[in-house]
């Protein structure tokens, strides 16, 4: 294949994917991961969680695909769930901090 002719490359790739659903699924996952990694900061965050937490997060993958703001992604992965849980958890903790920092009214 000649890299100077992207149309031919895309046509050949499309034919390969049509003929191999497993390859198509793996390719879509790879593209989703590539897209996600382009949006992420240069410093990855690695955390250790129990198998029970992983099971809980994995159980949310199908549900998240039904949500309007999340389901627009081509593939919902475990990483998608982890990021969303982290962001939503931060929002809850920040709201709790803001509530704790508010001046309290005087008691008479």
Secondary structure, 3 states (H helix, E strand, C coil): CCCCCHHHHHHHHHHHHHHCHHHHHHHHHHHHHHHHHHHCCCCCCCCCCCHHHHHHHHCCHHHHCCCCCCCCCCCCCHHHHHHHHHHHHHHHHHHHHHHHHCCCCCCC
